[in-house]
Amino acid sequence: MENNNRNEIEKVLTKLGIEQLNVISDILRIENLNELEKRYTLSFPKEYKEFILSFDEIFFENEIEFKPIKPSPLTTHEGKQYFDGFYGLNSLSEQIECYESRIPNCLIPIGECPGGNLICLGVKEVALGKIYFWNHENELRAKLLVGEDEPIDDINLYWSNLHLVADTFMDFLNKLEINQDNVEDGDIDVDDVELWLDDDLLDN
């Protein structure tokens, strides 16, 4: 089953423009991941384990979009949002600690969206395996800092800036697509076309 997951992950990443996939197999990485689970009292879903053990940090050159289950204030009229990339195993602990008091403790950040927003993974039973979009502009700490009257002061009870994206990690991967609106069309340069039209009109 794990090999099937890895093959599916590789196909998705290749489709998204990652040309060279360095699949990693290292006993030390497994030990490090197990240590993370113990240290933070969490459980990584099998699909995400396979991903984080096999691939290092991945950030995309192409503009990547996805359609979340639940829209957020940043969802476009077409129902899409944008995604920058995934954290690697080496930086996962740092990211967990950075956002420890800013997101519910049943979630951890696993990737970035534009504007300082996050993609989070459920690592405890209440949200285990689910993927959420975290909108930093509506986070609890920011509201309290500006003096907004917020009835909730426990971060584990504050979900107003979290929006369900996918029910599983593989579902999230399969939602990712290259934004075709920003893909270059061949070698045509718009400026060159405009200049050619101007010269043609002058010749007439």
Backbone as CSV, one residue per row, in Angstrom:
resi,resn,N_x,N_y,N_z,CA_x,CA_y,CA_z,C_x,C_y,C_z
1,MET,0.834,-1.209,0.000,0.000,0.000,0.000,0.868,1.257,0.000
2,GLU,1.990,1.212,0.798,2.868,2.369,0.874,3.487,2.681,-0.473
3,ASN,3.896,1.627,-1.208,4.471,1.849,-2.534,3.451,2.460,-3.478
4,ASN,2.181,2.035,-3.348,1.126,2.609,-4.180,0.958,4.094,-3.885
5,ASN,0.989,4.450,-2.593,0.900,5.861,-2.215,2.067,6.651,-2.779
6,ARG,3.267,6.083,-2.662,4.446,6.791,-3.149,4.365,7.004,-4.655
7,ASN,3.933,5.985,-5.379,3.808,6.119,-6.836,2.790,7.190,-7.205
8,GLU,1.685,7.219,-6.478,0.649,8.226,-6.750,1.167,9.626,-6.438
9,ILE,1.914,9.747,-5.335,2.499,11.036,-4.966,3.468,11.504,-6.040
10,GLU,4.311,10.605,-6.529,5.276,10.955,-7.574,4.564,11.448,-8.832
11,LYS,3.481,10.789,-9.211,2.732,11.193,-10.405,2.168,12.604,-10.245
12,VAL,1.626,12.891,-9.059,1.059,14.222,-8.811,2.139,15.285,-8.885
13,LEU,3.279,15.047,-8.236,4.356,16.032,-8.216,4.921,16.268,-9.609
14,THR,5.025,15.204,-10.397,5.496,15.345,-11.776,4.519,16.182,-12.590
15,LYS,3.231,15.938,-12.390,2.187,16.703,-13.085,2.261,18.183,-12.733
16,LEU,2.728,18.480,-11.524,2.798,19.867,-11.054,4.106,20.550,-11.422
17,GLY,4.933,19.868,-12.209,6.137,20.506,-12.733,7.414,20.214,-11.985
18,ILE,7.378,19.306,-11.002,8.603,18.907,-10.309,9.295,17.864,-11.180
19,GLU,10.366,18.266,-11.862,10.980,17.410,-12.877,11.895,16.344,-12.287
20,GLN,12.642,16.683,-11.243,13.549,15.715,-10.640,13.084,15.390,-9.232
21,LEU,12.655,14.146,-9.042,12.180,13.703,-7.743,13.236,12.818,-7.103
22,ASN,13.872,13.309,-6.063,14.860,12.527,-5.339,14.161,11.793,-4.203
23,VAL,13.782,10.543,-4.477,13.099,9.749,-3.468,14.117,9.315,-2.422
24,ILE,13.811,9.578,-1.179,14.743,9.335,-0.089,14.316,8.096,0.692
25,SER,15.273,7.286,1.076,15.008,6.138,1.940,16.095,6.108,3.003
26,ASP,15.747,6.473,4.225,16.751,6.650,5.263,16.156,6.260,6.611
27,ILE,16.802,5.305,7.290,16.333,4.857,8.601,16.322,6.013,9.593
28,LEU,17.312,6.900,9.495,17.397,8.031,10.415,16.176,8.933,10.295
29,ARG,15.661,9.097,9.081,14.470,9.935,8.878,13.261,9.328,9.589
30,ILE,13.149,8.008,9.535,12.047,7.330,10.224,12.151,7.562,11.727
31,GLU,13.374,7.474,12.251,13.588,7.716,13.681,13.237,9.155,14.048
32,ASN,13.626,10.097,13.188,13.320,11.510,13.446,11.815,11.764,13.457
33,LEU,11.116,11.121,12.522,9.663,11.300,12.449,8.985,10.701,13.680
34,ASN,9.441,9.527,14.086,8.891,8.906,15.297,9.140,9.777,16.525
35,GLU,10.312,10.408,16.569,10.645,11.296,17.679,9.716,12.513,17.705
36,LEU,9.387,13.044,16.511,8.455,14.171,16.440,7.086,13.784,16.994
37,GLU,6.621,12.589,16.648,5.320,12.123,17.135,5.308,12.028,18.663
38,LYS,6.400,11.529,19.228,6.481,11.397,20.686,6.600,12.759,21.363
39,ARG,7.462,13.624,20.814,7.735,14.913,21.443,6.487,15.786,21.514
40,TYR,5.698,15.780,20.432,4.534,16.668,20.368,3.211,15.932,20.593
41,THR,3.294,14.651,20.937,2.107,13.829,21.203,1.100,13.925,20.055
42,LEU,1.553,13.529,18.892,0.695,13.580,17.712,0.860,12.305,16.895
43,SER,0.005,12.156,15.907,0.038,10.974,15.050,-0.065,11.404,13.588
44,PHE,0.967,11.094,12.813,0.946,11.436,11.391,0.143,10.397,10.613
45,PRO,-0.802,10.805,9.777,-1.501,9.858,8.908,-0.512,9.135,7.993
46,LYS,-0.819,7.892,7.634,0.110,7.075,6.841,0.491,7.741,5.523
47,GLU,-0.487,8.366,4.858,-0.209,8.995,3.560,0.816,10.110,3.702
48,TYR,0.660,10.923,4.747,1.608,12.019,4.946,2.967,11.490,5.380
49,LYS,2.990,10.435,6.180,4.258,9.817,6.569,5.044,9.401,5.335
50,GLU,4.367,8.755,4.409,5.026,8.304,3.183,5.597,9.490,2.417
51,PHE,4.850,10.572,2.377,5.289,11.773,1.665,6.507,12.403,2.332
52,ILE,6.421,12.665,3.624,7.474,13.406,4.321,8.746,12.577,4.471
53,LEU,8.615,11.242,4.479,9.792,10.376,4.551,10.471,10.223,3.199
54,SER,9.733,10.429,2.132,10.261,10.174,0.786,10.778,11.415,0.077
55,PHE,10.282,12.597,0.466,10.625,13.810,-0.276,11.019,14.936,0.674
56,ASP,11.995,15.727,0.244,12.394,16.894,1.019,11.451,18.057,0.718
57,GLU,11.778,19.218,1.270,10.976,20.431,1.051,10.707,20.650,-0.435
58,ILE,9.454,20.951,-0.775,9.058,21.160,-2.170,8.301,22.475,-2.295
59,PHE,8.869,23.407,-3.053,8.164,24.638,-3.400,8.118,24.743,-4.919
60,PHE,6.942,25.088,-5.442,6.682,24.990,-6.870,7.078,26.255,-7.626
61,GLU,7.629,26.064,-8.825,7.919,27.200,-9.707,6.647,27.681,-10.388
62,ASN,5.769,26.742,-10.736,4.483,27.106,-11.333,3.532,27.616,-10.251
63,GLU,2.553,28.414,-10.658,1.507,28.841,-9.725,0.523,27.687,-9.559
64,ILE,0.396,27.214,-8.330,-0.435,26.048,-8.043,-1.735,26.488,-7.372
65,GLU,-2.842,25.903,-7.811,-4.144,26.241,-7.246,-4.863,24.977,-6.783
66,PHE,-5.857,25.169,-5.925,-6.679,24.051,-5.456,-8.070,24.574,-5.135
67,LYS,-9.027,23.669,-5.124,-10.404,24.033,-4.791,-10.745,23.430,-3.432
68,PRO,-10.875,24.260,-2.388,-11.150,23.739,-1.047,-12.592,23.264,-0.895
69,ILE,-12.814,22.398,0.083,-14.178,21.973,0.386,-14.994,23.158,0.905
70,LYS,-14.406,23.908,1.828,-15.063,25.083,2.393,-14.318,26.343,1.951
71,PRO,-14.988,27.301,1.329,-14.307,28.523,0.878,-13.843,29.378,2.053
72,SER,-12.863,30.221,1.779,-12.359,31.177,2.766,-12.482,32.574,2.169
73,PRO,-12.158,33.625,2.919,-12.181,34.980,2.346,-11.234,35.151,1.164
74,LEU,-10.279,34.235,1.003,-9.316,34.343,-0.092,-9.654,33.444,-1.273
75,THR,-10.778,32.751,-1.210,-11.196,31.919,-2.338,-11.654,32.808,-3.488
76,THR,-11.207,32.505,-4.704,-11.560,33.311,-5.875,-13.005,33.048,-6.297
77,HIS,-13.479,33.839,-7.270,-14.834,33.638,-7.796,-14.978,32.262,-8.440
78,GLU,-13.853,31.704,-8.898,-13.874,30.373,-9.509,-13.785,29.264,-8.463
79,GLY,-13.733,29.650,-7.193,-13.665,28.659,-6.125,-12.276,28.129,-5.856
80,LYS,-11.237,28.849,-6.297,-9.861,28.367,-6.173,-9.063,29.190,-5.164
81,GLN,-8.007,28.555,-4.646,-7.002,29.231,-3.824,-5.625,28.793,-4.298
82,TYR,-4.586,29.449,-3.782,-3.238,29.200,-4.291,-2.333,28.615,-3.213
83,PHE,-1.360,27.828,-3.661,-0.480,27.078,-2.756,0.958,27.206,-3.224
84,ASP,1.857,27.506,-2.273,3.268,27.698,-2.621,4.094,26.422,-2.535
85,GLY,3.927,25.635,-1.470,4.734,24.429,-1.352,4.724,23.816,0.038
86,PHE,5.443,22.676,0.159,5.474,21.877,1.380,6.775,22.061,2.153
87,TYR,6.674,22.057,3.474,7.866,22.028,4.325,8.477,20.629,4.282
88,GLY,9.789,20.559,4.491,10.468,19.279,4.580,10.567,18.810,6.021
89,LEU,11.022,17.583,6.201,11.129,17.006,7.539,12.057,17.819,8.434
90,ASN,13.136,18.341,7.862,14.123,19.077,8.654,13.571,20.365,9.261
91,SER,12.559,20.948,8.621,12.009,22.215,9.129,10.667,22.039,9.829
92,LEU,10.174,20.807,9.885,8.838,20.572,10.432,8.759,20.925,11.919
93,SER,9.777,20.533,12.679,9.787,20.832,14.108,9.772,22.341,14.350
94,GLU,10.562,23.067,13.575,10.613,24.528,13.699,9.253,25.154,13.423
95,GLN,8.568,24.658,12.388,7.255,25.197,12.034,6.216,24.880,13.113
96,ILE,6.273,23.673,13.651,5.334,23.289,14.708,5.476,24.216,15.910
97,GLU,6.716,24.480,16.311,6.956,25.326,17.480,6.625,26.792,17.197
98,CYS,6.859,27.230,15.969,6.568,28.615,15.599,5.076,28.928,15.732
99,TYR,4.231,27.943,15.381,2.785,28.184,15.378,2.066,27.474,16.526
100,GLU,2.828,27.015,17.507,2.266,26.194,18.584,1.123,26.881,19.321
101,SER,1.232,28.169,19.550,0.192,28.893,20.289,-0.740,29.681,19.370
102,ARG,-0.613,29.419,18.051,-1.399,30.203,17.090,-2.430,29.372,16.334
103,ILE,-2.286,28.058,16.385,-3.269,27.170,15.762,-3.647,26.091,16.777
104,PRO,-4.830,25.491,16.661,-5.217,24.431,17.598,-4.169,23.320,17.638
105,ASN,-3.987,22.705,18.818,-2.919,21.715,18.950,-3.211,20.383,18.272
106,CYS,-4.381,20.277,17.655,-4.673,19.071,16.870,-4.215,19.231,15.422
107,LEU,-3.633,20.393,15.097,-3.164,20.674,13.738,-1.689,21.051,13.760
108,ILE,-1.000,20.787,12.639,0.363,21.290,12.454,0.468,21.891,11.051
109,PRO,1.330,22.892,10.876,1.533,23.459,9.538,2.424,22.548,8.702
110,ILE,1.995,22.249,7.472,2.809,21.398,6.592,3.176,22.100,5.289
111,GLY,2.600,23.277,5.041,2.902,23.987,3.804,2.448,25.429,3.859
112,GLU,2.839,26.183,2.825,2.562,27.621,2.782,1.673,27.999,1.610
113,CYS,0.826,28.987,1.868,0.058,29.657,0.826,0.534,31.106,0.770
114,PRO,0.257,31.816,-0.319,0.689,33.217,-0.413,0.154,34.064,0.741
115,GLY,0.914,35.106,1.102,0.455,36.064,2.100,0.624,35.631,3.538
116,GLY,1.488,34.642,3.785,1.710,34.205,5.156,0.667,33.248,5.686
117,ASN,-0.143,32.674,4.820,-1.153,31.711,5.224,-0.594,30.291,5.148
118,LEU,-1.302,29.348,5.765,-0.778,27.995,5.913,-1.748,26.930,5.423
119,ILE,-1.166,25.781,5.084,-1.928,24.548,4.948,-1.580,23.696,6.162
120,CYS,-2.603,23.243,6.883,-2.394,22.492,8.122,-2.963,21.079,8.008
121,LEU,-2.333,20.172,8.740,-2.733,18.765,8.756,-3.233,18.391,10.141
122,GLY,-4.360,17.669,10.193,-4.863,17.175,11.462,-4.035,16.000,11.954
123,VAL,-3.523,16.105,13.189,-2.631,15.065,13.726,-3.153,14.495,15.047
124,LYS,-4.384,14.847,15.398,-5.032,14.264,16.570,-6.467,13.925,16.201
125,GLU,-7.076,13.064,17.000,-8.317,12.392,16.624,-9.422,13.325,16.141
126,VAL,-9.577,14.478,16.773,-10.679,15.366,16.413,-10.611,15.816,14.957
127,ALA,-9.411,15.884,14.398,-9.257,16.335,13.006,-8.267,15.465,12.241
128,LEU,-7.990,14.276,12.734,-6.914,13.438,12.198,-7.030,13.216,10.691
129,GLY,-5.962,13.581,9.978,-5.883,13.340,8.541,-6.478,14.430,7.678
130,LYS,-7.278,15.319,8.249,-7.926,16.363,7.453,-6.959,17.515,7.170
131,ILE,-7.208,18.208,6.065,-6.374,19.333,5.646,-7.180,20.629,5.765
132,TYR,-6.559,21.641,6.399,-7.217,22.929,6.610,-6.362,24.077,6.072
133,PHE,-7.056,25.120,5.619,-6.402,26.380,5.265,-6.486,27.296,6.474
134,TRP,-5.337,27.858,6.882,-5.266,28.768,8.032,-5.018,30.179,7.528
135,ASN,-5.967,31.073,7.810,-5.900,32.459,7.353,-5.329,33.336,8.466
136,HIS,-4.090,33.785,8.304,-3.419,34.517,9.382,-4.064,35.873,9.660
137,GLU,-4.755,36.454,8.678,-5.358,37.771,8.880,-6.520,37.728,9.864
138,ASN,-7.038,36.542,10.116,-8.171,36.413,11.030,-7.803,35.583,12.262
139,GLU,-6.503,35.467,12.547,-6.091,34.626,13.671,-6.406,35.293,15.005
140,LEU,-6.536,34.479,16.027,-6.950,34.956,17.348,-5.961,35.960,17.926
141,ARG,-4.667,35.673,17.817,-3.661,36.559,18.398,-3.741,37.962,17.812
142,ALA,-3.951,38.036,16.490,-4.048,39.344,15.833,-5.261,40.114,16.343
143,LYS,-6.370,39.418,16.531,-7.578,40.083,17.027,-7.380,40.627,18.438
144,LEU,-6.724,39.833,19.281,-6.499,40.267,20.655,-5.517,41.430,20.716
145,LEU,-4.519,41.425,19.823,-3.514,42.489,19.815,-4.112,43.845,19.450
146,VAL,-5.105,43.831,18.558,-5.720,45.097,18.145,-6.913,45.465,19.026
147,GLY,-7.117,44.681,20.076,-8.145,45.029,21.050,-9.556,44.636,20.675
148,GLU,-9.718,43.726,19.719,-11.068,43.282,19.363,-11.653,42.465,20.507
149,ASP,-12.927,42.604,20.704,-13.620,41.889,21.773,-13.905,40.470,21.308
150,GLU,-13.028,39.540,21.665,-13.162,38.154,21.232,-13.513,37.281,22.442
151,PRO,-14.679,36.625,22.426,-15.121,35.855,23.593,-14.281,34.607,23.869
152,ILE,-13.488,34.169,22.897,-12.682,32.957,23.061,-11.221,33.338,23.261
153,ASP,-10.601,32.798,24.315,-9.177,33.052,24.510,-8.353,31.763,24.491
154,ASP,-9.025,30.624,24.263,-8.346,29.332,24.146,-8.175,29.009,22.667
155,ILE,-6.926,28.931,22.203,-6.667,28.719,20.781,-7.270,27.415,20.270
156,ASN,-7.420,26.424,21.147,-7.976,25.137,20.722,-9.473,25.216,20.429
157,LEU,-10.097,26.283,20.880,-11.528,26.478,20.621,-11.786,27.482,19.505
158,TYR,-10.707,28.046,18.964,-10.857,29.097,17.946,-10.599,28.524,16.552
159,TRP,-11.665,28.411,15.763,-11.570,27.852,14.411,-12.098,28.826,13.357
160,SER,-12.283,30.071,13.723,-12.873,31.039,12.797,-11.992,31.311,11.582
161,ASN,-10.691,31.091,11.705,-9.793,31.345,10.576,-9.292,30.057,9.938
162,LEU,-9.987,28.952,10.224,-9.630,27.659,9.636,-10.749,27.179,8.723
163,HIS,-10.364,26.704,7.542,-11.341,26.313,6.522,-10.945,24.953,5.948
164,LEU,-11.885,24.015,5.966,-11.603,22.654,5.506,-11.283,22.641,4.015
165,VAL,-10.147,22.041,3.687,-9.703,21.953,2.290,-9.951,20.564,1.723
166,ALA,-9.571,19.528,2.486,-9.693,18.155,1.999,-9.827,17.207,3.184
167,ASP,-10.433,16.048,2.942,-10.646,15.076,4.017,-9.413,14.230,4.293
168,THR,-8.501,14.131,3.317,-7.265,13.374,3.508,-6.117,14.090,2.805
169,PHE,-4.891,13.691,3.148,-3.724,14.289,2.513,-3.689,13.971,1.022
170,MET,-4.021,12.729,0.646,-4.015,12.367,-0.772,-5.090,13.129,-1.531
171,ASP,-6.225,13.365,-0.896,-7.265,14.179,-1.538,-6.734,15.579,-1.828
172,PHE,-5.982,16.130,-0.873,-5.400,17.459,-1.084,-4.412,17.439,-2.246
173,LEU,-3.527,16.456,-2.265,-2.561,16.360,-3.369,-3.274,16.311,-4.714
174,ASN,-4.335,15.529,-4.777,-5.051,15.368,-6.043,-5.852,16.604,-6.439
175,LYS,-6.070,17.514,-5.501,-6.731,18.782,-5.822,-5.773,19.782,-6.464
176,LEU,-4.473,19.613,-6.260,-3.494,20.588,-6.728,-3.371,20.565,-8.247
177,GLU,-3.401,21.746,-8.840,-3.279,21.887,-10.294,-2.457,23.119,-10.624
178,ILE,-1.821,23.098,-11.789,-1.130,24.289,-12.279,-2.171,25.279,-12.785
179,ASN,-2.047,26.534,-12.389,-2.944,27.582,-12.881,-2.618,27.856,-14.346
180,GLN,-3.465,27.376,-15.234,-3.194,27.479,-16.670,-3.256,28.911,-17.187
181,ASP,-3.908,29.793,-16.450,-3.990,31.196,-16.885,-2.628,31.865,-16.886
182,ASN,-1.713,31.346,-16.059,-0.389,31.953,-15.953,0.700,31.145,-16.635
183,VAL,0.304,30.115,-17.393,1.283,29.322,-18.127,1.632,30.046,-19.414
184,GLU,2.930,30.178,-19.702,3.363,30.878,-20.907,2.951,30.105,-22.150
185,ASP,2.447,30.821,-23.151,2.043,30.212,-24.416,3.210,30.220,-25.388
186,GLY,3.913,29.097,-25.423,5.016,28.972,-26.372,6.074,30.022,-26.154
187,ASP,6.643,30.524,-27.237,7.711,31.519,-27.159,7.253,32.889,-27.637
188,ILE,5.940,33.106,-27.680,5.429,34.370,-28.188,5.577,35.453,-27.139
189,ASP,6.164,36.558,-27.494,6.316,37.704,-26.604,5.278,38.752,-26.980
190,VAL,4.451,39.146,-26.023,3.372,40.096,-26.301,3.919,41.401,-26.852
191,ASP,5.040,41.885,-26.306,5.623,43.138,-26.779,6.042,43.034,-28.235
192,ASP,6.590,41.876,-28.614,7.004,41.679,-30.002,5.803,41.710,-30.932
193,VAL,4.701,41.120,-30.515,3.502,41.097,-31.345,2.990,42.515,-31.557
194,GLU,2.954,43.313,-30.494,2.470,44.684,-30.620,3.360,45.494,-31.549
195,LEU,4.659,45.304,-31.461,5.594,46.029,-32.309,5.413,45.622,-33.761
196,TRP,5.194,44.339,-34.009,4.980,43.853,-35.373,3.727,44.474,-35.974
197,LEU,2.673,44.591,-35.188,1.439,45.191,-35.684,1.655,46.662,-36.035
198,ASP,2.389,47.384,-35.204,2.641,48.797,-35.469,3.418,48.984,-36.768
199,ASP,4.447,48.176,-36.982,5.249,48.282,-38.197,4.422,47.970,-39.432
200,ASP,3.543,46.998,-39.309,2.699,46.609,-40.438,1.763,47.750,-40.829
201,LEU,1.220,48.415,-39.852,0.333,49.537,-40.137,1.091,50.687,-40.791
202,LEU,2.326,50.930,-40.350,3.130,52.004,-40.923,3.454,51.733,-42.386
203,ASP,3.686,50.461,-42.721,4.010,50.114,-44.105,2.836,50.388,-45.029
204,ASN,1.617,50.336,-44.489,0.444,50.596,-45.310,0.232,52.096,-45.486
